[in-house]
Amino acid sequence: MVYYPEDPLTKSKPNGIWSGVFFDLDGTLADTVELILKCFRFATKKHFGQSLPDADVVATLGIPLPVQMRGFARSEEEAELMRQTYIAYQDIVHDEMVRSFPGASSVLGALRRRGTKIAVVTSKRTGIAKRTLECCGLWKAVDLVVCANQVQRPKPHPESVNLALSKLGLEPDGVVFVGDSPFDIQAGKGAGTRTAAALWGPFNPEELLAEGPDFVLDALRDVLEINP
C-alpha cells in the first residue's frame, strides 16, 4: 500500500512516469541488516569484550562504515582496527547471508521498461556494493551506482544524490529517492528530489515520517504505484 503523507485520503495516483528512481541499497533493495548486525557483533565483541546492543547499531545504518565506527570507538586508531575486523569477517559471511527483498528484480525490470533510469545511491564502498548487487542478481538491472568513496560528503549530505542526477542527466523534480533510513530521506530532500520511505527496513516508521517523505511504502512493489 502507498501512503501519501500530504493527503492520507488520496485514492487516485498522479499521472506521469518518473525520469529516475534512486534506491538506497542496504535495507531497501538488499536484505542485509542481519549481515551488518552480525559483523558489528563480531567486531565490537573482539575490541570491546562484548557486543553492542543491536538497537545502537541500527540507529547508525545508512551512513558510511568508518563514520559508524568512529561513533563507537574510543579513538581513531581503534575505529580503524574495528573497521578492518568488520570487513574481514564480512568477507567470510557476506555471500551466504545477502539476498534481495522480494520483488526487487521484477520492480527494477518494470521501471526500465517504462524508460525510467535507475540508480543505487549507497553508503557502501564500490567493491562491496557491486558484490552485494551481484549476489542479489541486480547488478545489471541498474544504470548507475554511486558509492560513499565517490564523494567527499556521503549521506545524509545530498552530494551523492546530486552526483547521480548529474551523471544520468536528470532534473531532481522528476526523480524519487527510495530509502529505509532517515539519512536517505534527508539526502533526497537536500538534492531536491521527491522521497519515499521504505517501511520494510529496520527503522521505526515514526522516525521516517518525522523526516517528511513524500510517499510511504509498505513493500518494494509499491514503488510502481507512485508517480510524479
Backbone as ProteinMPNN parsed JSONL, in Angstrom:
{"seq_chain_A": "MVYYPEDPLTKSKPNGIWSGVFFDLDGTLADTVELILKCFRFATKKHFGQSLPDADVVATLGIPLPVQMRGFARSEEEAELMRQTYIAYQDIVHDEMVRSFPGASSVLGALRRRGTKIAVVTSKRTGIAKRTLECCGLWKAVDLVVCANQVQRPKPHPESVNLALSKLGLEPDGVVFVGDSPFDIQAGKGAGTRTAAALWGPFNPEELLAEGPDFVLDALRDVLEINP", "coords_chain_A": {"N_chain_A": [[0.841, -1.192, 0.0], [0.454, 2.25, -0.729], [1.142, 5.236, 0.889], [0.294, 8.578, 1.064], [1.645, 11.118, 2.673], [0.917, 13.859, 2.621], [-1.726, 13.888, 1.905], [-3.628, 11.779, 3.239], [-6.031, 10.637, 2.486], [-6.057, 10.267, -0.157], [-7.05, 8.63, -3.093], [-6.56, 8.217, -5.767], [-3.857, 7.991, -8.164], [-1.25, 10.313, -9.042], [-0.548, 11.504, -12.397], [1.896, 10.418, -14.866], [5.379, 9.515, -15.428], [8.253, 8.546, -13.697], [11.351, 10.102, -14.353], [13.625, 9.212, -13.217], [14.408, 6.746, -10.753], [15.829, 6.469, -7.689], [17.558, 4.338, -5.5], [18.335, 3.422, -2.161], [20.679, 0.959, -0.92], [21.364, -1.134, 1.206], [18.937, -2.584, 3.214], [16.933, -1.601, 1.651], [16.916, -2.302, -1.226], [18.502, -4.56, -0.894], [18.475, -7.204, 1.4], [20.138, -6.947, 3.995], [20.48, -6.406, 6.648], [20.684, -8.168, 8.87], [23.133, -9.332, 8.292], [24.84, -7.078, 8.562], [24.47, -6.487, 11.289], [25.453, -8.85, 12.421], [28.155, -8.712, 11.696], [28.895, -6.393, 13.057], [28.451, -7.244, 15.687], [30.458, -9.164, 15.913], [32.813, -7.631, 15.496], [32.692, -5.65, 17.531], [32.601, -7.199, 19.831], [35.099, -8.382, 19.742], [36.797, -6.171, 20.09], [35.773, -4.69, 22.226], [35.125, -6.541, 24.102], [32.547, -7.248, 24.49], [29.441, -7.405, 22.702], [27.858, -4.635, 21.09], [24.562, -3.319, 21.799], [22.037, -4.262, 19.481], [20.215, -2.275, 18.74], [21.609, 0.109, 19.021], [23.365, -0.017, 16.906], [21.637, -0.194, 14.691], [20.559, 2.357, 14.688], [22.499, 3.803, 13.414], [22.602, 2.932, 10.833], [22.97, 3.415, 7.373], [24.806, 5.398, 7.101], [28.3, 5.879, 6.219], [30.571, 3.127, 6.885], [33.14, 3.751, 8.187], [32.436, 6.118, 9.53], [30.417, 5.219, 11.208], [31.953, 3.495, 12.856], [33.695, 5.298, 14.094], [31.921, 6.563, 15.734], [31.483, 4.721, 17.729], [33.945, 3.834, 18.678], [36.815, 4.342, 20.861], [38.933, 5.789, 20.047], [40.586, 7.127, 17.119], [42.371, 5.295, 16.069], [41.446, 2.877, 17.151], [38.951, 2.804, 15.939], [39.633, 2.39, 13.255], [40.845, -0.133, 13.42], [38.654, -1.644, 14.25], [37.047, -1.329, 12.002], [38.558, -2.727, 10.103], [38.431, -5.306, 11.199], [35.689, -5.791, 10.996], [35.343, -5.733, 8.17], [36.947, -7.883, 7.355], [35.611, -10.05, 8.523], [33.112, -9.752, 7.352], [33.755, -10.379, 4.725], [33.916, -13.108, 4.828], [31.333, -14.061, 5.503], [29.512, -12.764, 3.899], [28.38, -13.521, 1.252], [26.73, -15.728, 1.727], [24.732, -14.704, 3.274], [23.469, -12.553, 2.096], [20.674, -11.303, 0.339], [18.169, -10.314, -2.029], [15.357, -8.136, -1.452], [11.968, -9.354, -1.611], [10.652, -9.316, -4.874], [12.369, -7.417, -5.933], [13.911, -7.639, -8.34], [11.898, -7.82, -10.324], [10.574, -5.391, -9.977], [12.572, -3.501, -10.636], [12.944, -4.247, -13.286], [10.431, -3.614, -14.379], [10.42, -0.837, -14.078], [12.501, -0.111, -15.802], [11.431, -0.869, -18.246], [9.56, 1.069, -18.52], [11.103, 3.154, -19.215], [12.439, 4.49, -17.264], [15.243, 5.752, -15.54], [17.536, 4.084, -13.413], [19.14, 4.313, -10.354], [21.468, 3.358, -7.84], [22.133, 4.615, -4.734], [24.383, 4.639, -2.326], [25.83, 4.098, 0.965], [27.826, 2.316, 1.068], [31.126, 1.186, 0.018], [32.621, 1.021, -3.282], [33.486, -1.624, -4.17], [32.267, -3.532, -2.396], [29.624, -2.817, -2.677], [29.085, -3.487, -5.35], [29.483, -6.25, -5.156], [27.41, -6.968, -3.407], [25.142, -6.274, -4.956], [25.524, -8.03, -7.092], [25.263, -10.512, -5.794], [22.596, -10.36, -5.232], [21.536, -10.504, -7.717], [21.135, -8.159, -9.127], [22.907, -6.427, -10.302], [23.149, -5.896, -13.081], [20.773, -4.71, -13.505], [20.561, -2.069, -12.956], [21.248, 1.372, -13.785], [23.236, 2.984, -12.78], [25.566, 3.23, -10.101], [26.234, 4.906, -7.193], [28.639, 5.431, -4.815], [29.918, 5.693, -1.403], [32.651, 6.278, -1.413], [32.983, 7.784, -3.658], [32.359, 10.382, -3.316], [32.858, 13.467, -1.503], [31.298, 14.082, 0.675], [29.277, 11.931, 2.004], [25.922, 10.443, 2.304], [24.156, 11.649, 5.17], [24.345, 13.973, 3.61], [23.513, 15.683, 0.558], [25.252, 15.25, -1.604], [25.915, 12.787, -2.911], [23.491, 12.052, -4.081], [23.116, 14.228, -5.76], [25.282, 13.795, -7.455], [24.488, 11.455, -8.766], [22.231, 12.434, -10.127], [23.497, 14.25, -11.853], [25.207, 12.571, -13.393], [23.358, 10.998, -14.733], [21.958, 12.856, -16.098], [19.577, 14.073, -15.18], [16.759, 15.951, -13.929], [15.973, 17.037, -10.631], [13.237, 17.188, -9.888], [11.913, 15.246, -11.282], [12.545, 12.876, -10.183], [12.53, 10.257, -7.768], [13.69, 9.348, -4.585], [14.193, 6.397, -2.97], [14.313, 5.055, 0.197], [15.317, 3.411, 3.271], [16.14, 4.626, 5.582], [16.369, 7.483, 7.837], [18.49, 9.044, 6.95], [18.551, 8.675, 4.207], [16.194, 9.946, 3.37], [16.781, 12.547, 4.145], [18.988, 13.095, 2.483], [17.849, 12.909, -0.09], [15.9, 14.955, 0.018], [17.583, 17.127, 0.402], [18.79, 17.263, -2.066], [16.717, 17.944, -3.655], [14.979, 16.073, -4.756], [11.956, 14.055, -4.961], [10.864, 12.033, -2.213], [10.716, 8.721, -0.835], [9.725, 6.737, 1.789], [10.857, 3.646, 2.885], [9.257, 1.142, 4.395], [9.931, -1.462, 4.942], [12.418, -1.792, 5.933], [14.782, -1.602, 8.757], [14.174, 0.575, 10.387], [12.187, 2.481, 12.69], [8.874, 3.325, 11.807], [7.912, 5.839, 12.665], [10.216, 7.358, 12.936], [10.972, 7.684, 10.289], [8.742, 8.999, 9.183], [8.951, 11.379, 10.523], [10.819, 12.744, 9.073], [9.468, 13.736, 6.944], [8.771, 12.447, 4.36], [7.725, 12.252, 0.882], [6.24, 10.093, 0.045], [5.101, 7.044, 1.507], [5.973, 3.744, 1.706], [4.818, 0.431, 1.887], [5.793, -1.94, 0.834], [8.255, -3.152, -1.488], [7.254, -3.413, -4.084], [5.411, -1.387, -4.178], [6.631, 0.822, -5.192], [6.057, 0.961, -7.862], [3.597, 2.075, -7.912], [3.638, 4.751, -7.437], [3.892, 8.071, -8.705], [5.164, 10.994, -10.46]], "CA_chain_A": [[0.0, 0.0, 0.0], [1.159, 3.521, -0.778], [0.554, 6.261, 1.742], [0.729, 9.926, 0.725], [1.505, 11.869, 3.919], [0.281, 15.162, 2.452], [-3.165, 13.689, 1.759], [-3.814, 10.364, 3.528], [-7.282, 10.13, 1.938], [-5.92, 10.174, -1.612], [-7.366, 7.318, -3.657], [-6.03, 8.099, -7.117], [-2.45, 8.292, -8.339], [-0.949, 11.351, -10.014], [-0.159, 10.987, -13.701], [3.269, 10.627, -15.26], [6.373, 8.471, -15.199], [9.499, 9.087, -13.164], [12.535, 10.046, -15.216], [14.594, 8.407, -12.484], [14.139, 6.257, -9.4], [17.073, 6.168, -6.986], [17.351, 3.457, -4.358], [19.366, 3.002, -1.229], [20.961, -0.465, -1.116], [21.124, -1.931, 2.415], [17.649, -2.359, 3.853], [15.953, -1.114, 0.677], [16.931, -3.334, -2.265], [19.18, -5.756, -0.383], [18.154, -7.58, 2.78], [21.481, -7.137, 4.552], [20.551, -5.88, 8.013], [21.209, -9.188, 9.783], [24.565, -9.419, 7.987], [25.506, -5.93, 9.17], [24.448, -6.661, 12.742], [26.357, -9.951, 12.761], [29.528, -8.211, 11.573], [29.115, -5.467, 14.165], [28.579, -8.031, 16.92], [31.776, -9.795, 15.904], [33.868, -6.625, 15.638], [32.654, -4.979, 18.834], [32.965, -8.161, 20.871], [36.553, -8.56, 19.695], [37.526, -4.984, 20.54], [35.23, -4.187, 23.488], [34.872, -7.638, 25.025], [31.123, -7.568, 24.414], [28.791, -6.808, 21.54], [26.954, -3.514, 21.324], [23.15, -3.62, 21.534], [21.67, -4.104, 18.071], [19.499, -1.012, 18.533], [22.601, 1.175, 18.861], [23.911, -0.137, 15.552], [20.568, 0.125, 13.743], [20.39, 3.814, 14.652], [23.535, 4.396, 12.561], [22.561, 2.355, 9.493], [22.735, 4.395, 6.317], [25.983, 6.248, 6.969], [29.451, 5.026, 5.899], [31.121, 2.306, 7.962], [34.132, 4.446, 9.022], [31.745, 7.077, 10.393], [29.791, 4.408, 12.254], [32.961, 3.004, 13.791], [34.193, 6.413, 14.904], [30.915, 6.871, 16.741], [31.517, 3.722, 18.799], [35.305, 3.584, 19.16], [37.373, 5.279, 21.837], [39.992, 6.548, 19.391], [40.638, 6.934, 15.672], [43.092, 4.048, 15.814], [40.551, 1.767, 17.446], [37.911, 2.799, 14.911], [40.184, 1.773, 12.056], [41.016, -1.565, 13.694], [37.308, -2.223, 14.23], [36.612, -1.373, 10.603], [39.271, -3.824, 9.456], [37.862, -6.552, 11.71], [34.362, -5.899, 10.387], [35.468, -6.052, 6.746], [37.492, -9.237, 7.222], [34.544, -11.004, 8.854], [32.096, -9.602, 6.309], [34.218, -11.079, 3.531], [33.676, -14.54, 5.029], [29.918, -14.434, 5.641], [28.667, -11.92, 3.052], [27.627, -14.115, 0.144], [25.717, -16.672, 2.204], [23.691, -14.012, 4.034], [22.852, -11.466, 1.331], [19.612, -11.619, -0.621], [17.351, -9.147, -2.344], [13.999, -8.167, -0.933], [11.043, -9.938, -2.591], [10.163, -8.476, -5.956], [13.319, -6.382, -6.352], [14.259, -7.785, -9.752], [10.745, -7.513, -11.173], [10.302, -3.954, -9.868], [13.562, -2.792, -11.445], [12.642, -4.541, -14.685], [9.252, -2.846, -14.782], [10.823, 0.566, -14.199], [13.31, 0.054, -17.015], [10.534, -0.958, -19.399], [8.887, 2.369, -18.617], [12.074, 4.15, -19.628], [12.947, 5.163, -16.073], [16.626, 5.483, -15.17], [17.626, 3.536, -12.061], [20.437, 4.464, -9.694], [21.636, 2.982, -6.439], [22.936, 5.604, -4.009], [24.651, 3.866, -1.119], [26.957, 4.46, 1.826], [28.869, 1.312, 0.893], [32.178, 1.471, -0.94], [32.319, 0.48, -4.603], [33.673, -3.064, -4.303], [31.273, -4.317, -1.663], [28.312, -2.514, -3.258], [28.945, -4.328, -6.538], [29.35, -7.638, -4.709], [26.053, -7.128, -2.875], [24.201, -6.265, -6.073], [25.707, -9.272, -7.84], [24.659, -11.595, -5.009], [21.144, -10.193, -5.324], [21.132, -10.595, -9.112], [20.632, -6.846, -9.532], [23.984, -5.578, -10.81], [22.872, -5.478, -14.453], [19.423, -4.143, -13.565], [20.605, -0.644, -12.632], [22.024, 2.183, -14.725], [24.322, 3.698, -12.114], [25.752, 3.043, -8.66], [27.055, 5.945, -6.572], [29.076, 4.915, -3.518], [30.439, 6.689, -0.466], [34.02, 6.663, -1.746], [32.978, 8.615, -4.858], [32.002, 11.754, -2.946], [33.517, 13.999, -0.31], [30.336, 14.124, 1.781], [28.222, 10.937, 1.761], [24.65, 10.631, 3.011], [22.922, 12.323, 4.741], [24.563, 15.105, 2.71], [22.94, 15.357, -0.756], [26.237, 15.2, -2.685], [25.842, 11.542, -3.681], [22.274, 12.123, -4.899], [23.406, 15.202, -6.815], [26.181, 13.165, -8.422], [23.669, 10.551, -9.581], [21.443, 13.284, -11.028], [24.39, 14.799, -12.871], [25.687, 11.516, -14.282], [22.253, 10.498, -15.553], [21.363, 13.978, -16.814], [18.19, 14.176, -14.731], [16.355, 17.036, -13.044], [15.511, 16.422, -9.381], [11.786, 17.115, -9.701], [11.392, 14.055, -11.944], [13.206, 11.726, -9.56], [12.188, 9.919, -6.389], [14.718, 8.572, -3.89], [13.548, 5.427, -2.082], [15.271, 4.586, 1.192], [14.751, 2.902, 4.52], [16.677, 5.319, 6.753], [16.209, 8.943, 7.829], [19.586, 9.654, 6.195], [18.155, 8.656, 2.802], [15.195, 10.998, 3.165], [17.489, 13.824, 4.254], [19.815, 13.283, 1.29], [16.968, 13.191, -1.216], [15.322, 16.288, 0.176], [18.641, 18.106, 0.197], [19.074, 17.352, -3.5], [15.523, 18.434, -4.336], [14.145, 15.017, -5.321], [10.903, 13.533, -4.1], [11.406, 10.972, -1.362], [9.792, 7.666, -0.434], [10.215, 5.977, 2.937], [10.676, 2.2, 2.738], [8.938, 0.639, 5.729], [10.372, -2.845, 5.134], [13.742, -1.771, 6.546], [14.824, -1.78, 10.206], [13.875, 1.779, 11.157], [10.832, 2.708, 13.176], [8.147, 4.202, 10.875], [7.794, 7.203, 13.178], [11.464, 8.057, 12.627], [10.951, 8.037, 8.872], [7.699, 10.0, 8.973], [9.423, 12.65, 11.076], [11.623, 13.414, 8.05], [8.57, 14.317, 5.956], [8.858, 11.915, 2.992], [6.561, 12.5, 0.024], [5.485, 8.849, -0.026], [5.47, 5.992, 2.457], [5.727, 2.489, 1.003], [4.813, -0.763, 2.73], [6.527, -3.018, 0.179], [9.048, -2.684, -2.622], [6.415, -3.333, -5.287], [4.646, -0.141, -4.152], [7.342, 1.824, -5.994], [5.401, 1.034, -9.171], [2.3, 2.735, -7.751], [3.802, 6.189, -7.221], [4.242, 8.806, -9.918], [5.402, 12.423, -10.198]], "C_chain_A": [[0.875, 1.241, 0.0], [0.412, 4.526, 0.072], [1.153, 7.601, 1.363], [0.561, 10.8, 1.964], [0.779, 13.197, 3.772], [-1.233, 15.049, 2.342], [-3.478, 12.219, 1.977], [-5.101, 9.786, 2.971], [-7.222, 9.97, 0.423], [-6.195, 8.755, -2.093], [-6.735, 7.126, -5.029], [-4.564, 8.486, -7.162], [-2.289, 9.493, -9.258], [-0.463, 10.729, -11.316], [1.321, 11.218, -13.954], [4.161, 9.457, -14.907], [7.635, 9.141, -14.679], [10.596, 9.029, -14.225], [13.63, 9.227, -14.543], [14.046, 7.951, -11.147], [15.476, 5.847, -8.802], [16.741, 5.338, -5.753], [18.572, 3.458, -3.449], [19.579, 1.504, -1.449], [20.604, -1.29, 0.119], [19.785, -1.576, 3.043], [16.575, -1.855, 2.917], [15.833, -2.084, -0.494], [17.475, -4.653, -1.73], [18.848, -5.978, 1.089], [19.459, -7.955, 3.481], [21.578, -6.757, 6.027], [21.117, -6.916, 8.982], [22.699, -9.414, 9.541], [25.33, -8.297, 8.685], [25.574, -6.087, 10.685], [25.402, -7.767, 13.18], [27.81, -9.492, 12.71], [29.857, -7.229, 12.688], [29.27, -6.22, 15.485], [29.975, -8.632, 17.025], [32.871, -8.768, 16.194], [33.868, -5.99, 17.022], [32.978, -5.941, 19.977], [34.475, -8.365, 20.915], [37.277, -7.383, 20.331], [37.036, -4.443, 21.881], [35.051, -5.278, 24.539], [33.412, -8.031, 25.099], [30.515, -6.843, 23.219], [27.931, -5.626, 21.957], [25.511, -3.965, 21.136], [22.814, -3.367, 20.063], [21.014, -2.756, 17.798], [20.466, 0.15, 18.341], [23.183, 1.173, 17.452], [22.863, 0.273, 14.522], [20.4, 1.635, 13.602], [21.392, 4.492, 13.729], [23.509, 3.851, 11.134], [22.229, 3.436, 8.465], [23.853, 5.402, 6.17], [27.198, 5.351, 6.76], [30.028, 4.316, 7.121], [32.183, 3.033, 8.79], [33.5, 5.448, 9.984], [31.044, 6.342, 11.531], [30.813, 3.999, 13.308], [33.515, 4.119, 14.667], [33.201, 6.797, 15.989], [30.933, 5.917, 17.921], [32.898, 3.584, 19.444], [35.772, 4.67, 20.124], [38.516, 6.106, 21.272], [39.92, 6.291, 17.893], [41.325, 5.614, 15.33], [42.197, 2.839, 16.06], [39.446, 1.667, 16.393], [38.399, 2.114, 13.643], [40.392, 0.275, 12.25], [39.664, -2.279, 13.684], [36.784, -2.346, 12.808], [37.27, -2.54, 9.873], [38.731, -5.18, 9.905], [36.507, -6.823, 11.073], [34.477, -6.378, 8.943], [35.984, -7.472, 6.54], [36.421, -10.289, 7.503], [33.434, -10.954, 7.806], [32.476, -10.384, 5.055], [33.925, -12.575, 3.614], [32.195, -14.885, 4.912], [28.995, -13.733, 4.642], [27.775, -12.707, 2.096], [26.517, -15.05, 0.61], [24.552, -15.976, 2.897], [22.922, -12.975, 3.226], [21.785, -12.011, 0.39], [18.852, -10.33, -0.915], [16.011, -9.265, -1.636], [13.062, -8.711, -2.015], [10.577, -8.913, -3.625], [11.152, -7.463, -6.486], [13.612, -6.452, -7.848], [13.101, -7.392, -10.661], [10.403, -6.028, -11.131], [11.288, -3.164, -10.727], [13.318, -3.03, -12.933], [11.467, -3.738, -15.198], [9.593, -1.371, -14.957], [11.615, 0.8, -15.483], [12.442, -0.02, -18.266], [9.745, 0.333, -19.589], [9.821, 3.461, -19.125], [12.662, 4.945, -18.484], [14.395, 4.771, -15.816], [16.679, 5.059, -13.699], [19.041, 3.717, -11.534], [20.361, 3.896, -8.288], [22.571, 4.005, -5.816], [23.154, 5.045, -2.61], [25.818, 4.429, -0.315], [28.035, 3.385, 1.828], [29.964, 1.847, -0.024], [31.933, 0.652, -2.209], [32.399, -1.042, -4.675], [32.59, -3.875, -3.635], [29.864, -4.019, -2.17], [28.069, -3.38, -4.49], [28.73, -5.785, -6.139], [27.943, -7.908, -4.177], [25.032, -7.183, -3.998], [24.318, -7.541, -6.907], [25.081, -10.451, -7.103], [23.135, -11.556, -5.089], [20.628, -10.351, -6.751], [20.653, -9.283, -9.689], [21.68, -5.962, -10.198], [23.675, -5.044, -12.209], [21.503, -4.824, -14.603], [19.4, -2.648, -13.293], [21.505, 0.081, -13.625], [23.262, 2.797, -14.093], [24.362, 3.311, -10.644], [26.686, 4.144, -8.17], [27.35, 5.509, -5.143], [29.738, 6.006, -2.681], [31.834, 7.166, -0.839], [34.114, 7.521, -3.008], [32.666, 10.08, -4.556], [32.792, 12.177, -1.713], [32.612, 13.917, 0.911], [29.193, 13.151, 1.484], [26.923, 11.3, 2.486], [24.899, 10.771, 4.514], [23.108, 13.581, 3.894], [24.049, 14.731, 1.318], [23.948, 15.157, -1.881], [26.121, 13.936, -3.531], [24.596, 11.503, -4.564], [22.487, 13.105, -6.048], [24.324, 14.615, -7.881], [25.408, 12.219, -9.335], [22.819, 11.338, -10.576], [22.299, 13.79, -12.183], [24.812, 13.738, -13.879], [24.595, 10.998, -15.208], [21.548, 11.61, -16.324], [19.91, 14.214, -16.46], [17.98, 15.42, -13.874], [15.734, 16.439, -11.784], [14.001, 16.288, -9.251], [11.146, 15.937, -10.43], [11.925, 12.764, -11.362], [12.66, 11.511, -8.157], [13.31, 9.056, -5.82], [14.025, 7.714, -2.842], [14.584, 4.908, -1.095], [14.608, 4.229, 2.499], [15.237, 3.649, 5.747], [16.389, 6.814, 6.684], [17.281, 9.637, 7.008], [19.277, 9.68, 4.697], [17.175, 9.786, 2.504], [15.861, 12.369, 3.211], [18.306, 14.111, 2.998], [18.96, 13.623, 0.074], [16.375, 14.581, -1.147], [16.368, 17.367, -0.079], [18.978, 18.317, -1.263], [17.868, 17.826, -4.303], [14.678, 17.372, -5.002], [12.926, 14.8, -4.437], [11.497, 12.376, -3.306], [10.312, 9.987, -0.975], [10.427, 6.852, 0.682], [9.857, 4.507, 2.769], [10.469, 1.576, 4.115], [9.375, -0.796, 5.963], [11.785, -2.925, 5.71], [13.653, -1.805, 8.061], [14.385, -0.575, 11.029], [12.412, 1.844, 11.563], [10.107, 3.652, 12.214], [8.042, 5.645, 11.351], [9.054, 8.022, 12.888], [11.485, 8.521, 11.176], [9.915, 9.12, 8.59], [8.127, 11.371, 9.484], [10.263, 13.434, 10.076], [10.773, 14.009, 6.931], [8.715, 13.775, 4.55], [7.59, 12.22, 2.2], [5.65, 11.284, -0.053], [5.984, 7.91, 1.065], [5.031, 4.669, 1.846], [5.808, 1.312, 1.962], [5.669, -1.881, 2.155], [7.223, -2.468, -1.056], [8.204, -2.526, -3.879], [5.594, -2.043, -5.336], [5.339, 0.986, -4.913], [6.644, 2.018, -7.338], [4.07, 1.772, -9.113], [2.418, 4.229, -7.501], [4.303, 6.835, -8.501], [4.472, 10.267, -9.573], [4.099, 13.203, -10.063]], "O_chain_A": [[1.917, 1.275, 0.655], [-0.81, 4.647, -0.02], [2.374, 7.754, 1.339], [-0.563, 11.191, 2.282], [0.091, 13.626, 4.699], [-1.949, 16.001, 2.649], [-3.587, 11.47, 1.007], [-5.269, 8.567, 2.972], [-8.207, 9.586, -0.208], [-5.639, 7.793, -1.562], [-6.409, 6.003, -5.413], [-4.083, 9.222, -6.301], [-3.101, 9.685, -10.164], [-0.023, 9.58, -11.343], [1.936, 12.095, -13.346], [3.764, 8.537, -14.191], [8.032, 10.194, -15.178], [10.747, 8.019, -14.913], [14.463, 8.62, -15.216], [13.309, 8.681, -10.486], [16.17, 4.986, -9.341], [15.764, 5.606, -5.054], [19.708, 3.492, -3.921], [18.757, 0.849, -2.09], [19.646, -2.062, 0.088], [19.526, -0.417, 3.365], [15.426, -1.692, 3.325], [14.756, -2.632, -0.73], [16.976, -5.726, -2.067], [18.93, -5.063, 1.909], [19.832, -9.127, 3.549], [22.67, -6.788, 6.594], [21.945, -6.578, 9.828], [23.448, -9.662, 10.486], [26.352, -8.543, 9.326], [26.617, -5.848, 11.292], [26.083, -7.634, 14.196], [28.606, -9.843, 13.581], [30.973, -7.229, 13.208], [30.121, -5.875, 16.305], [30.595, -8.61, 18.088], [33.745, -8.999, 17.029], [34.928, -5.81, 17.623], [33.566, -5.537, 20.98], [35.06, -8.505, 21.989], [38.266, -7.575, 21.038], [37.802, -3.803, 22.601], [34.85, -4.987, 25.718], [33.074, -9.045, 25.709], [31.012, -5.804, 22.785], [27.348, -5.619, 23.041], [25.26, -4.906, 20.384], [23.256, -2.379, 19.477], [21.231, -2.16, 16.743], [20.178, 1.077, 17.584], [23.457, 2.228, 16.879], [23.169, 1.009, 13.583], [20.126, 2.13, 12.509], [21.173, 5.626, 13.303], [24.317, 4.269, 10.306], [21.333, 4.256, 8.665], [23.86, 6.184, 5.219], [27.141, 4.167, 7.091], [29.98, 4.831, 8.238], [32.135, 2.942, 10.016], [33.964, 5.613, 11.112], [31.073, 6.788, 12.678], [30.57, 4.138, 14.506], [33.774, 3.908, 15.851], [33.592, 7.3, 17.042], [30.452, 6.259, 19.002], [33.003, 3.254, 20.625], [35.202, 5.76, 20.19], [39.015, 7.017, 21.932], [39.267, 5.346, 17.451], [40.908, 4.906, 14.413], [42.19, 1.892, 15.273], [39.053, 0.567, 16.004], [37.662, 1.345, 13.026], [40.138, -0.505, 11.333], [39.549, -3.39, 13.166], [36.155, -3.343, 12.452], [36.615, -3.255, 9.115], [38.588, -6.095, 9.095], [36.215, -7.946, 10.661], [33.79, -7.317, 8.539], [35.512, -8.184, 5.653], [36.335, -11.298, 6.804], [32.884, -11.986, 7.422], [31.618, -10.979, 4.403], [33.711, -13.229, 2.593], [31.837, -15.887, 4.293], [27.816, -14.075, 4.551], [26.552, -12.571, 2.131], [25.477, -15.152, -0.041], [23.498, -16.58, 3.09], [21.835, -12.562, 3.63], [21.971, -13.037, -0.264], [18.895, -9.378, -0.135], [15.585, -10.359, -1.266], [13.33, -8.546, -3.205], [10.167, -7.802, -3.289], [10.823, -6.713, -7.405], [13.566, -5.436, -8.541], [13.304, -6.704, -11.661], [9.986, -5.464, -12.142], [10.887, -2.261, -11.462], [13.47, -2.116, -13.744], [11.494, -3.237, -16.322], [9.105, -0.727, -15.886], [11.412, 1.803, -16.167], [12.694, 0.691, -19.239], [9.314, 0.645, -20.699], [9.378, 4.568, -19.431], [13.313, 5.966, -18.705], [14.739, 3.59, -15.869], [15.965, 5.601, -12.856], [20.014, 3.326, -12.179], [19.32, 3.95, -7.635], [23.674, 4.233, -6.314], [22.225, 4.984, -1.805], [26.675, 5.137, -0.843], [29.048, 3.523, 2.514], [29.767, 2.825, -0.745], [31.138, -0.288, -2.209], [31.482, -1.685, -5.186], [32.048, -4.804, -4.233], [28.993, -4.886, -2.099], [26.985, -3.94, -4.66], [27.891, -6.474, -6.72], [27.356, -8.951, -4.463], [24.151, -8.043, -3.995], [23.31, -8.07, -7.374], [24.438, -11.298, -7.723], [22.471, -12.591, -5.021], [19.418, -10.333, -6.977], [19.858, -9.269, -10.629], [21.363, -4.85, -10.618], [23.913, -3.869, -12.49], [21.118, -4.43, -15.704], [18.347, -2.018, -13.384], [22.401, -0.512, -14.225], [24.231, 3.1, -14.789], [23.324, 3.091, -10.02], [27.798, 4.293, -8.676], [26.437, 5.251, -4.359], [30.071, 7.082, -3.176], [32.173, 8.328, -0.612], [35.207, 7.94, -3.389], [32.707, 10.921, -5.454], [33.323, 11.343, -0.98], [33.077, 13.711, 2.032], [28.243, 13.509, 0.788], [26.837, 12.313, 3.179], [25.758, 10.084, 5.066], [22.12, 14.198, 3.497], [24.141, 13.566, 0.932], [23.542, 14.913, -3.017], [26.221, 14.01, -4.756], [24.643, 10.977, -5.676], [22.082, 12.838, -7.18], [24.167, 14.9, -9.069], [25.648, 12.185, -10.542], [22.701, 10.949, -11.738], [21.882, 13.763, -13.34], [24.779, 13.979, -15.086], [24.874, 10.603, -16.34], [20.643, 11.341, -17.114], [19.097, 14.52, -17.332], [18.891, 15.883, -13.187], [15.034, 15.43, -11.867], [13.522, 15.376, -8.578], [9.966, 15.653, -10.225], [11.784, 11.694, -11.954], [12.363, 12.47, -7.444], [13.813, 8.152, -6.486], [13.357, 8.226, -1.943], [15.62, 4.379, -1.5], [13.5, 4.671, 2.803], [14.797, 3.348, 6.856], [16.187, 7.357, 5.598], [17.032, 10.694, 6.43], [19.693, 10.602, 3.995], [17.313, 10.494, 1.506], [15.542, 13.248, 2.41], [18.316, 15.238, 2.504], [19.301, 14.516, -0.702], [16.351, 15.303, -2.144], [16.08, 18.392, -0.696], [19.398, 19.403, -1.664], [17.983, 18.083, -5.501], [13.75, 17.702, -5.74], [12.864, 15.295, -3.311], [12.52, 11.811, -3.693], [9.149, 10.354, -0.809], [11.536, 6.339, 0.533], [8.697, 4.164, 2.54], [11.406, 1.495, 4.909], [9.212, -1.311, 7.069], [12.291, -4.022, 5.948], [12.57, -2.014, 8.608], [14.236, -0.686, 12.246], [11.528, 1.335, 10.874], [10.665, 4.682, 11.839], [8.077, 6.571, 10.541], [8.977, 9.222, 12.628], [11.959, 9.616, 10.872], [10.186, 10.056, 7.839], [7.717, 12.399, 8.946], [10.409, 14.65, 10.206], [11.295, 14.71, 6.063], [8.78, 14.565, 3.607], [6.519, 12.421, 2.773], [4.435, 11.418, -0.198], [7.138, 7.979, 1.487], [3.861, 4.49, 1.508], [6.747, 1.205, 2.751], [6.215, -2.689, 2.906], [6.822, -1.439, -1.6], [8.421, -1.597, -4.657], [5.129, -1.645, -6.404], [4.71, 1.991, -5.244], [6.644, 3.12, -7.887], [3.477, 2.064, -10.152], [1.403, 4.911, -7.364], [5.041, 6.228, -9.277], [4.033, 10.737, -8.523], [4.124, 14.414, -9.842]]}, "name": "protein", "num_of_chains": 1, "seq": "MVYYPEDPLTKSKPNGIWSGVFFDLDGTLADTVELILKCFRFATKKHFGQSLPDADVVATLGIPLPVQMRGFARSEEEAELMRQTYIAYQDIVHDEMVRSFPGASSVLGALRRRGTKIAVVTSKRTGIAKRTLECCGLWKAVDLVVCANQVQRPKPHPESVNLALSKLGLEPDGVVFVGDSPFDIQAGKGAGTRTAAALWGPFNPEELLAEGPDFVLDALRDVLEINP"}
